[in-house]
Amino acid sequence: MTEFTPQDLDFMRRRGSDPAIVEHQLECFCKGFDFANLDRAATLDDGILRLDSDVVEELCEDYPHLLAGKKVLKFVPASGAASRMFKELYSYLSDDAPATQQKALDFLDKLPKFPFYEALSDALAKDGHDMAAEIQARNYKLIIRYLLEPEGLNYGNQPKGLLLFHRYPDKIRTAVEEHLVEAALYACNDGECHLHFTVSPQHQAGFEALLAKMVPLYEQQYGVKYHIDFSIQDPATDTVAAELDNSPFRDENGNLLFRPAGHGALIHNMDKLDADLVFVKNIDNVITEERVGPTVRYKKALAAHLLQLQARTFQYLRLLEAGEVDDMTLCEILDFAETDLMISLGEDVTREMLYEKLNRPIRLCGMVKNEGEPGGGPFWVTNAEGETSLQIVESSQIDKKNPAQMDIMTHATHFNPVDMVCGLKDYNGHRFDLARYVDPDTGFISSKSYGDRTLKALELPGLWNGAMSRWITIFVEVPIETFNPVKTVFDLLRR
């Protein structure tokens, strides 16, 4: 057990950290995290539902009626920096190796096609540089510095949401604007569109300035009213860092060092949302408006399917609560739980256990056929209590030295594009306490640096991994056309 000093306890109190949780985090460094225990890959007809086209159309038609009296919200994690998009260009600035030079030349060859081309030209012109002349003179590093660094567009230090993402014949849109468009098309009820962006404190003003300028235009274009708010990752969710010997890492002032705990900490941001239906989608997974049709259709279908399942679940929960479940009804509920909600119940299920299994937050997760894109995958996973459930598992959670586990991994047919619809309220209309449904024994330990010192960093369970591991989880196949992430700058050319 770690002996915290009075200075430690005062420091934790002032930053909102719970000493008991910090102690648990330090224990995690010592014992590590167990790998996920894969039972089998989730596949079509065994954990992944495929909706026929006529069913999709019926669900889309029912969607507006199912929304009656419900508040819909779109939740967009948007604090991620864009710096990783430009990794290869940063390498070129510091290294003239042939491989990095070729990537830079590929980028410059395609430069006029990028949505930020005109803005970059203007940034150069302000300082007396002509884009064409600088290219002719092979001043490539100058151009790339003006793209990435504060003297120019400063894209290397901006969040993805504020970058120019898509070029249209008459306009250029940022990722944030594309989320406004999507919200108007599927996350809207009675003309009201609610969006919540998680942002970094230093960038919130930039988001607010952009939205203040653009929201009136989109409200007029789509005939809606936007309600937009922000939150930051609570510093109280930061995790303590450790030395290589697993003792607490201290900064130059002798204080415990805390670091952001990864996107899993955003479950606390979600926990504060007051909405019946919440769409979750990453900031960089947006598509141009002329191709957004499949996305809109399947978002509506997933949401309608969730609302139908939720309504029936609520009906059964009320019967269970009232004690009005005979043997025939019990069999009906058991079949619904296993077949429709994909809950593995096991043997000797009591009415009390069934009530507990059904009375949980619910999420429908779109899953895309695996075509080589990065991302976690859908699996049946068995936990320490011997319970098997559907989970999204990252490759880092799988024991690569275990041939049986690797064999299961290779049989995965789909991956997770982060395409979720969530129900956050119970059958009495009260918000679930989402912290109760997190698996605290899931997480990641990585090596980081602090100045010239190496440390161990702890990430909390991922938002769609351990942070939602105890939710009712249903996987639905969605078309690849609904997935358009931007991981590198070249992905901006994928339209």
VMD Tcl script that draws the C-alpha trace (Angstrom):
set ca {
  {0.00 0.00 0.00}
  {1.35 3.43 -0.95}
  {2.01 5.84 1.89}
  {0.79 9.25 0.71}
  {2.32 12.29 2.39}
  {0.17 15.14 3.74}
  {1.41 17.12 0.71}
  {0.15 14.35 -1.60}
  {-3.26 14.28 0.06}
  {-3.60 18.06 -0.11}
  {-2.51 18.07 -3.77}
  {-5.06 15.37 -4.65}
  {-7.81 17.20 -2.77}
  {-7.13 20.43 -4.65}
  {-7.24 18.73 -8.07}
  {-10.26 16.57 -7.23}
  {-8.51 13.19 -7.23}
  {-9.76 10.44 -4.92}
  {-6.83 8.91 -2.94}
  {-8.50 5.48 -2.99}
  {-8.74 5.59 -6.79}
  {-5.13 6.78 -7.07}
  {-4.07 3.87 -4.86}
  {-5.96 1.47 -7.15}
  {-4.23 2.97 -10.18}
  {-0.81 2.41 -8.63}
  {-1.79 -1.19 -7.92}
  {-2.68 -1.57 -11.61}
  {0.91 -0.69 -12.53}
  {2.13 -3.51 -10.30}
  {-0.25 -6.24 -11.38}
  {-0.97 -5.06 -14.92}
  {-4.16 -5.86 -16.80}
  {-5.33 -9.26 -17.91}
  {-5.79 -9.82 -21.61}
  {-9.36 -10.13 -22.86}
  {-10.53 -13.74 -22.75}
  {-11.99 -14.16 -26.24}
  {-14.60 -16.89 -26.51}
  {-15.19 -16.44 -30.25}
  {-15.46 -13.73 -32.87}
  {-18.85 -12.10 -33.25}
  {-20.08 -12.81 -36.78}
  {-23.29 -12.56 -38.75}
  {-25.96 -14.72 -37.08}
  {-23.71 -15.06 -34.02}
  {-23.58 -11.64 -32.41}
  {-23.91 -9.35 -35.44}
  {-27.33 -8.53 -36.84}
  {-27.83 -7.78 -40.53}
  {-30.90 -5.70 -41.35}
  {-32.57 -6.45 -44.69}
  {-33.06 -3.40 -46.91}
  {-36.84 -3.47 -46.48}
  {-36.40 -3.60 -42.68}
  {-34.08 -0.60 -42.86}
  {-36.69 1.34 -44.81}
  {-39.44 0.40 -42.34}
  {-37.29 1.48 -39.41}
  {-36.53 4.80 -41.11}
  {-40.25 5.39 -41.63}
  {-40.99 4.56 -37.97}
  {-38.13 6.67 -36.62}
  {-39.93 10.06 -36.42}
  {-42.88 8.48 -34.61}
  {-40.65 6.65 -32.14}
  {-38.98 9.96 -31.26}
  {-42.19 11.47 -29.90}
  {-41.45 13.24 -26.62}
  {-37.77 12.26 -26.62}
  {-34.68 14.43 -26.52}
  {-32.06 13.44 -29.10}
  {-28.41 14.46 -28.82}
  {-25.25 13.95 -30.85}
  {-22.12 13.39 -28.74}
  {-18.85 14.08 -30.55}
  {-15.44 13.49 -28.93}
  {-13.51 16.39 -30.50}
  {-10.52 17.04 -28.28}
  {-8.08 14.99 -30.35}
  {-5.19 16.96 -31.84}
  {-4.54 16.81 -35.56}
  {-0.78 16.40 -35.12}
  {-0.86 12.64 -35.83}
  {-2.45 13.35 -39.21}
  {0.80 15.01 -40.25}
  {3.28 12.53 -38.81}
  {4.94 11.90 -42.17}
  {5.27 15.61 -42.91}
  {6.84 16.23 -39.50}
  {9.30 13.44 -40.26}
  {10.25 15.21 -43.49}
  {10.94 18.47 -41.64}
  {13.44 16.73 -39.37}
  {14.77 14.03 -41.69}
  {15.62 14.06 -45.39}
  {15.64 10.27 -45.71}
  {14.37 9.08 -49.13}
  {11.18 7.54 -47.72}
  {10.07 10.68 -45.87}
  {11.09 12.86 -48.80}
  {8.92 10.80 -51.15}
  {5.89 11.19 -48.87}
  {6.44 14.95 -48.84}
  {6.70 15.02 -52.62}
  {3.48 13.00 -52.90}
  {1.78 15.52 -50.62}
  {3.04 18.52 -52.59}
  {2.03 16.92 -55.87}
  {-1.54 16.61 -54.59}
  {-1.52 19.90 -52.69}
  {-3.98 21.81 -54.97}
  {-6.60 19.11 -54.29}
  {-6.56 19.57 -50.51}
  {-9.36 21.70 -49.00}
  {-6.84 23.95 -47.22}
  {-4.84 24.82 -50.37}
  {-6.21 28.36 -50.78}
  {-5.87 29.09 -47.05}
  {-2.26 27.91 -47.14}
  {-1.56 30.05 -50.20}
  {-2.99 33.07 -48.40}
  {-0.89 32.39 -45.29}
  {2.25 32.28 -47.41}
  {1.25 35.42 -49.34}
  {0.85 37.42 -46.11}
  {4.58 37.04 -45.58}
  {5.47 37.74 -49.20}
  {5.73 34.12 -50.38}
  {4.13 32.98 -53.62}
  {3.05 29.32 -53.53}
  {3.91 28.57 -57.17}
  {7.29 30.31 -56.91}
  {8.20 28.45 -53.71}
  {7.31 25.13 -55.32}
  {9.33 26.04 -58.39}
  {12.28 26.86 -56.11}
  {11.76 23.57 -54.26}
  {11.27 25.34 -50.94}
  {9.15 22.42 -49.82}
  {9.96 22.64 -46.12}
  {8.88 26.29 -46.06}
  {5.46 25.33 -47.43}
  {5.04 22.47 -44.96}
  {6.11 24.66 -42.05}
  {3.43 27.17 -43.03}
  {0.90 24.37 -42.95}
  {1.92 22.94 -39.57}
  {3.47 25.72 -37.51}
  {2.18 28.93 -35.86}
  {3.72 31.18 -38.51}
  {1.11 29.81 -40.92}
  {-2.08 27.77 -40.48}
  {-0.73 26.03 -37.36}
  {-2.57 22.83 -38.31}
  {-0.13 20.69 -36.34}
  {-1.41 22.26 -33.12}
  {-5.11 22.45 -33.97}
  {-7.87 19.92 -33.22}
  {-9.22 18.00 -36.19}
  {-12.63 19.59 -35.77}
  {-11.35 23.02 -36.81}
  {-9.45 21.94 -39.92}
  {-10.80 22.49 -43.40}
  {-11.96 18.99 -44.31}
  {-14.10 18.90 -47.45}
  {-14.06 20.86 -50.67}
  {-17.34 21.62 -52.46}
  {-17.82 23.53 -55.75}
  {-18.94 26.63 -53.86}
  {-17.57 26.21 -50.33}
  {-15.19 24.41 -47.99}
  {-16.37 22.82 -44.76}
  {-14.69 21.92 -41.49}
  {-15.38 18.62 -39.72}
  {-17.50 20.47 -37.16}
  {-19.73 21.85 -39.91}
  {-20.25 18.37 -41.35}
  {-21.46 17.25 -37.91}
  {-23.96 20.12 -37.93}
  {-25.25 18.89 -41.27}
  {-25.52 15.29 -40.07}
  {-27.32 16.36 -36.90}
  {-29.92 18.21 -38.96}
  {-30.48 15.10 -41.08}
  {-30.86 12.41 -38.41}
  {-30.28 13.71 -34.84}
  {-33.12 16.18 -34.78}
  {-36.58 16.15 -33.20}
  {-39.27 18.78 -33.75}
  {-36.67 20.98 -35.44}
  {-34.39 20.94 -32.38}
  {-30.78 19.72 -32.81}
  {-28.70 19.13 -29.71}
  {-24.94 18.58 -30.05}
  {-22.29 18.12 -27.39}
  {-18.58 18.40 -28.23}
  {-15.82 17.35 -25.84}
  {-12.92 19.73 -26.42}
  {-9.55 20.72 -24.98}
  {-9.72 23.87 -22.84}
  {-7.24 25.72 -25.05}
  {-9.36 25.11 -28.15}
  {-12.89 25.73 -26.87}
  {-12.79 29.41 -27.90}
  {-11.90 28.35 -31.45}
  {-14.90 26.03 -31.63}
  {-17.18 28.71 -30.22}
  {-15.96 31.31 -32.70}
  {-16.45 28.99 -35.69}
  {-19.92 27.93 -34.57}
  {-21.02 31.48 -33.82}
  {-20.24 32.30 -37.43}
  {-21.61 29.18 -39.12}
  {-24.61 28.04 -37.04}
  {-26.99 30.76 -38.30}
  {-26.23 29.73 -41.90}
  {-26.99 26.06 -41.26}
  {-30.08 26.88 -39.21}
  {-31.44 28.82 -42.18}
  {-30.41 26.16 -44.70}
  {-31.95 23.20 -42.84}
  {-34.77 24.91 -40.97}
  {-33.58 23.76 -37.55}
  {-32.51 25.26 -34.24}
  {-29.14 24.14 -32.87}
  {-28.39 23.79 -29.16}
  {-24.65 23.24 -28.75}
  {-22.60 22.83 -25.61}
  {-19.11 21.71 -24.66}
  {-17.29 19.89 -21.94}
  {-13.67 19.17 -21.22}
  {-12.17 15.99 -19.87}
  {-12.43 16.44 -16.10}
  {-8.93 16.71 -14.55}
  {-10.27 14.59 -11.69}
  {-10.31 11.65 -14.13}
  {-6.58 11.99 -14.87}
  {-4.51 9.00 -13.84}
  {-1.35 9.02 -11.76}
  {1.95 8.24 -13.48}
  {4.48 5.73 -12.19}
  {8.21 5.26 -12.24}
  {9.59 2.20 -14.02}
  {9.66 0.43 -10.62}
  {5.90 1.22 -10.24}
  {6.41 3.78 -7.46}
  {4.61 7.12 -7.83}
  {6.19 9.46 -10.38}
  {6.85 12.94 -9.02}
  {7.52 16.16 -10.87}
  {10.31 18.65 -10.20}
  {8.29 20.08 -7.28}
  {7.83 16.71 -5.64}
  {4.14 16.50 -6.56}
  {2.48 13.40 -7.94}
  {2.26 13.62 -11.72}
  {-1.18 13.09 -13.27}
  {-1.89 12.62 -16.99}
  {-5.08 12.58 -19.11}
  {-6.55 9.09 -18.96}
  {-7.57 8.65 -22.60}
  {-11.01 8.78 -24.18}
  {-12.38 6.29 -21.64}
  {-12.59 9.19 -19.19}
  {-15.31 10.67 -21.43}
  {-17.82 8.26 -19.87}
  {-17.99 10.89 -17.09}
  {-18.87 13.53 -19.69}
  {-21.57 11.24 -21.11}
  {-22.88 10.66 -17.61}
  {-23.90 14.31 -17.40}
  {-25.90 14.32 -20.64}
  {-29.63 14.79 -20.26}
  {-31.00 13.01 -23.32}
  {-33.06 9.94 -24.12}
  {-31.19 8.98 -27.28}
  {-27.51 9.76 -27.91}
  {-25.59 9.29 -31.15}
  {-21.83 8.85 -30.66}
  {-19.46 9.50 -33.54}
  {-15.81 10.58 -33.79}
  {-15.04 14.08 -35.01}
  {-13.07 12.90 -38.05}
  {-15.59 10.33 -39.32}
  {-17.64 12.55 -41.61}
  {-18.43 12.42 -45.28}
  {-19.39 14.97 -47.92}
  {-23.07 15.83 -48.08}
  {-23.69 14.33 -51.50}
  {-22.58 10.95 -50.15}
  {-24.16 11.12 -46.71}
  {-27.35 9.25 -47.68}
  {-26.31 5.77 -46.41}
  {-25.07 7.29 -43.15}
  {-28.37 9.05 -42.53}
  {-30.40 5.98 -43.44}
  {-28.51 3.62 -41.15}
  {-28.32 6.10 -38.28}
  {-32.09 6.37 -38.34}
  {-32.48 2.60 -38.65}
  {-30.16 1.87 -35.72}
  {-31.88 4.47 -33.56}
  {-35.36 3.19 -34.41}
  {-34.30 -0.40 -33.70}
  {-32.88 0.67 -30.33}
  {-36.07 2.52 -29.40}
  {-38.20 -0.50 -30.33}
  {-36.02 -2.83 -28.25}
  {-35.95 -0.36 -25.40}
  {-39.75 -0.02 -25.34}
  {-40.18 -3.79 -25.10}
  {-37.45 -4.04 -22.45}
  {-39.18 -1.36 -20.38}
  {-42.47 -3.26 -20.66}
  {-40.87 -6.43 -19.32}
  {-39.06 -4.57 -16.54}
  {-42.33 -3.11 -15.29}
  {-43.86 -6.58 -15.24}
  {-40.86 -7.97 -13.35}
  {-40.96 -5.10 -10.87}
  {-44.67 -5.65 -10.24}
  {-44.21 -9.41 -9.85}
  {-46.64 -10.07 -12.71}
  {-44.56 -12.62 -14.59}
  {-45.92 -16.15 -14.95}
  {-43.88 -19.02 -16.35}
  {-45.03 -18.42 -19.92}
  {-44.17 -14.72 -19.76}
  {-40.84 -15.56 -18.15}
  {-39.96 -17.80 -21.10}
  {-40.95 -14.99 -23.44}
  {-38.67 -12.52 -21.65}
  {-35.79 -15.00 -21.58}
  {-36.11 -15.58 -25.31}
  {-36.23 -11.82 -25.97}
  {-33.15 -11.22 -23.81}
  {-31.08 -13.87 -25.56}
  {-32.34 -13.49 -29.12}
  {-33.00 -9.75 -29.47}
  {-30.73 -8.22 -26.83}
  {-27.98 -10.81 -27.35}
  {-27.55 -11.41 -23.62}
  {-26.02 -14.75 -22.62}
  {-27.97 -15.74 -19.51}
  {-26.67 -19.19 -18.66}
  {-28.57 -21.64 -16.47}
  {-30.92 -21.14 -13.51}
  {-31.79 -17.52 -14.20}
  {-34.02 -16.04 -11.50}
  {-36.49 -13.21 -11.98}
  {-34.21 -10.97 -9.90}
  {-31.20 -11.77 -12.09}
  {-33.24 -11.17 -15.23}
  {-34.38 -7.80 -13.92}
  {-30.76 -6.82 -13.26}
  {-29.65 -7.94 -16.72}
  {-32.38 -5.94 -18.46}
  {-32.16 -2.79 -16.35}
  {-28.97 -1.40 -17.87}
  {-27.99 1.26 -20.41}
  {-28.20 -0.02 -23.97}
  {-26.13 0.66 -27.07}
  {-26.40 -0.39 -30.69}
  {-23.01 -0.41 -32.38}
  {-22.61 -0.30 -36.13}
  {-20.03 -2.80 -37.39}
  {-18.33 -2.65 -40.78}
  {-16.96 -5.59 -42.76}
  {-13.24 -5.88 -42.16}
  {-11.43 -4.48 -45.20}
  {-8.11 -3.69 -43.56}
  {-9.06 -0.50 -41.72}
  {-7.64 -0.02 -38.20}
  {-9.96 -0.39 -35.26}
  {-11.18 -2.74 -32.57}
  {-13.39 -5.67 -33.35}
  {-16.57 -7.35 -32.06}
  {-16.09 -10.50 -29.99}
  {-17.82 -12.70 -27.48}
  {-15.70 -12.28 -24.32}
  {-15.78 -14.24 -21.07}
  {-15.06 -12.26 -17.90}
  {-13.57 -13.36 -14.58}
  {-17.01 -14.42 -13.31}
  {-17.47 -16.75 -16.27}
  {-20.08 -14.55 -17.95}
  {-19.88 -14.24 -21.74}
  {-21.01 -11.03 -23.44}
  {-20.51 -9.00 -26.58}
  {-17.57 -6.59 -26.35}
  {-15.51 -4.35 -28.60}
  {-11.89 -5.44 -28.17}
  {-8.76 -3.63 -29.31}
  {-5.84 -5.66 -30.66}
  {-3.70 -4.52 -27.71}
  {-6.10 -6.36 -25.37}
  {-5.43 -9.70 -27.06}
  {-2.61 -12.03 -25.98}
  {-0.49 -12.33 -29.12}
  {1.46 -15.23 -27.58}
  {-1.66 -17.36 -27.17}
  {-2.30 -19.32 -30.40}
  {-5.93 -20.05 -29.50}
  {-6.70 -16.37 -28.88}
  {-4.89 -15.34 -32.05}
  {-6.89 -17.90 -34.02}
  {-10.12 -16.31 -32.75}
  {-8.80 -12.87 -33.63}
  {-8.02 -13.92 -37.20}
  {-11.62 -15.12 -37.63}
  {-13.03 -11.65 -36.92}
  {-15.10 -10.52 -39.90}
  {-15.96 -6.96 -38.81}
  {-14.41 -3.97 -37.07}
  {-15.61 -1.08 -34.95}
  {-15.98 2.27 -36.76}
  {-17.28 4.01 -33.58}
  {-20.85 4.30 -34.80}
  {-23.09 4.05 -31.76}
  {-26.61 4.89 -30.66}
  {-27.14 4.86 -26.91}
  {-30.06 4.80 -24.51}
  {-29.02 6.45 -21.24}
  {-32.28 6.39 -19.25}
  {-34.11 3.63 -17.40}
  {-37.77 2.67 -17.65}
  {-38.70 5.35 -15.10}
  {-37.04 8.06 -17.16}
  {-34.07 8.41 -14.80}
  {-30.50 8.61 -16.05}
  {-28.36 5.57 -15.37}
  {-25.24 6.09 -13.26}
  {-22.84 5.16 -16.05}
  {-19.90 4.72 -13.67}
  {-21.60 1.56 -12.38}
  {-21.24 -0.12 -15.78}
  {-17.49 0.42 -16.27}
  {-15.08 -2.50 -15.98}
  {-12.35 -1.05 -13.69}
  {-10.05 -3.98 -14.44}
  {-9.68 -3.03 -18.09}
  {-7.06 -0.53 -19.17}
  {-3.73 0.08 -20.88}
  {-0.23 0.79 -19.60}
  {2.19 2.56 -21.94}
  {5.62 4.15 -21.83}
  {5.74 7.96 -22.03}
  {8.24 10.69 -21.24}
  {8.34 13.71 -18.96}
  {11.21 15.91 -20.04}
  {14.14 13.53 -20.28}
  {12.58 11.02 -17.87}
  {10.67 7.88 -18.85}
  {7.45 7.03 -17.03}
  {4.61 4.56 -17.09}
  {1.23 5.97 -18.07}
  {-2.17 4.46 -17.36}
  {-5.15 4.82 -19.68}
  {-8.64 4.11 -18.42}
  {-10.86 1.59 -20.22}
  {-11.70 2.90 -23.67}
  {-15.06 4.63 -24.05}
  {-16.42 1.86 -26.28}
  {-14.35 -0.89 -24.64}
  {-14.23 -1.28 -20.86}
  {-16.12 1.93 -20.08}
  {-19.27 0.41 -21.61}
  {-18.51 -3.26 -20.95}
  {-21.54 -3.81 -18.70}
  {-24.07 -2.22 -21.02}
  {-26.57 -4.16 -23.08}
  {-24.66 -4.33 -26.37}
  {-26.03 -5.15 -29.80}
  {-23.93 -5.20 -32.96}
  {-25.50 -4.34 -36.32}
  {-23.76 -4.50 -39.68}
  {-23.55 -1.15 -41.47}
  {-22.17 -0.45 -44.96}
  {-18.56 0.64 -45.45}
  {-19.92 3.80 -47.12}
  {-20.84 5.10 -43.66}
  {-17.19 5.05 -42.53}
  {-14.82 7.79 -43.68}
  {-12.17 8.45 -41.00}
  {-9.23 10.81 -41.37}
  {-6.13 9.30 -39.80}
  {-3.55 10.86 -42.15}
  {-3.65 14.03 -44.21}
  {-4.02 11.96 -47.39}
  {-7.37 10.67 -46.09}
  {-8.77 14.15 -46.76}
  {-8.67 13.26 -50.43}
  {-11.01 10.30 -49.89}
  {-14.41 11.65 -50.77}
}
mol new
graphics top color blue
foreach p $ca { graphics top sphere $p radius 0.5 }
foreach p [lrange $ca 0 end-1] q [lrange $ca 1 end] { graphics top cylinder $p $q radius 0.2 }
display resetview
